[in-house]
Amino acid sequence: MLGESVVEKKILAMLGGELLSTSEIAKRLNMRREVVAGYLEALKDQGKLEKATVGRSHIYRPITVKSREVPIK
């Protein structure tokens, strides 16, 4: 598949303003958490997202020049 899917674009737009967990993204998109997790891992593998583990949650944010300077805590 060439380019980003509609779901990937929605995820990236959603993450542009805040840090969200896989479950929160799934709720907002009205999709199963497992499906969203696949999209998030694919975006991470493409170098578009970074992931941190906070407790039992995985938190994602887009990779930008600024995000490289400020670690996720």
N, C-alpha and C positions, 0 to 999 in steps of 0.2 A: 504494500500500500504506500502510495506517495503522499507526503505531507502529513499533517496532523488530522486526526479524526475530530468529529464534532465533540465527542466526550473529552478528548484530550484538551481541546481548546477551552471547554468549559472549566475543566480542572485547573488549567493554568491561569485562567481569568479569576477563578475563585481564590486561588492561592496568592494572587498578586497583592492582596491587601492584608492577609492574616495567615497565621500558622494554624493548620487544621490537621486533625487526626483522620485516619482512614475511615473510621466510623462516621465522623461528622460529615466528611465529603460524601459518603454513601447516602446519608440521610438527606442531604441537600439536593442530591441528584436523583433521589428515589430509585437507587440501584442497590443490588446486593453488595455487601462489604467485600466479599471475595472477588467479585468482578472488578470493583474499583481498585482493590489491591493490585490486581494484574496491570491495570492501566498505570498506576503509580510506579510500580516497579519498572515498567517499560519506559516511562518518562525519566526515571532515575538512571536507567541504563543508557539512555540517549544523552545524558548529561544535562537534562533540563530541570531536574529537581534534586534536592538533597534531603536525606532522611536522618532523623535522630530518634532515639528511643527515650521516651519519658515514662517511667513506670512500665506499664504493660502496653502503652500506646506508641504508635509510630507517628511522628509529626513530620510534615513535609513543608518545603518552601521552594520557590523557584530559585535557580542559581543565577545570580547576577554578580557584577563586580562588587557591589556593596555587601551582598550576603556573604561573600568570601572573606570579608573583613570582620564580620560580626558572627561568631559561632552561635549555634542554637544551644541553649542551656537546658 
